[in-house]
Amino acid sequence: MQFSTGHVGRHSLRAIIERPELELIGLHAASPTKVGRDAAELCGLAEPTGVVATDDLTALVGLKADCVVYTSQAETRPDVALQELTAFLTAGTNVVGTSLVWLVYPPHADAWLRDPLERACVEGNSTMYINGIDPGFSGDLLPLAALSLVERADHVLVQEICDYGTYDDAEFTGVSFGFGTPPEQVPTLFLPGVLRSIWGGPVQLLADELGIPLDEIRERVERWTATEPIDCTMMHVDPGRVAAVRFAVEGIVDGRTVITMEHVNRLTQAAAPEWPFPPEGRSGVHRVVVAGRPGVEINTHVGLHGTDHNEAGVIATAMKAVNAIPVVCAAPAGLVSLRDLPVSQVRGLMR
């Protein structure tokens, strides 16, 4: 079952329909313009599936699907999302999702979110897994792969460096980063504690895997304001308004930073020219750099052969959920992270 058909959901929906080992039995859509339309139409496929979108949560829960792919934007509506998710989990339907990113590493999530979901998993004997490309892949699988090659690690740096100019999502991503706003206006993402609540989970996951107790997790934020007008797909930015942000969450031991999760996000290549850029003339990179013996650097680029890097990032986020369906359905009940699942989640991809 697919829940939502937005930026991420239309890609996961298409993948479910096209995977021979998966069967779509239900589809949720919140928009009245989507309700009643065939799933194929909502993800750009030609052949109808016979599954039409509905906004009837009770009916969808009653289908008793093995798994629901939950990609509905939930960070701005957590109370409603909790009701939806607990309904599925209590009914015995497993959940793989890309929203409620606080749950990429459940032990780090606040009790108000974690506890009701854990109770629902116990009641329904169901499992829930949240991941994506960032938070997700870049902060768990990628650094763990790099760390497996070293004798000694002194510092782990994880970076997303990305030109968001071609991403048509001013309403959520743009607002979250404060793009186009005066620098004194602080978006919710940069209020004290918010960055830590999201990227502190991956920092803590790496610390737990490394076996190091952190003394604290810190946040830092910088903004860059445009010196000339910037026009791009996401929005128009006037001079003096924010056109790039650089922020990080850091794990500290004995006063020393040992793990850093950093974002450098800009609108077009003209923004923040003094900040780091992706290598090789790319528009985006997910990078891990392990300082130690030997040092290791891995640069990951999504979007080849003409696929825009922002579109590719959305597809990759969707696939982190869809590709995990078999292992999540086979996992013990509860809230799980990458630490609890087989690393290999690629069965059925070669077609």
Order of alpha helices (4+ residues) and beta strands (2+ residues): beta-alpha-beta-alpha-alpha-beta-alpha-beta-alpha-beta-alpha-beta-alpha-beta-beta-beta-beta-beta-beta-beta-alpha-alpha-beta
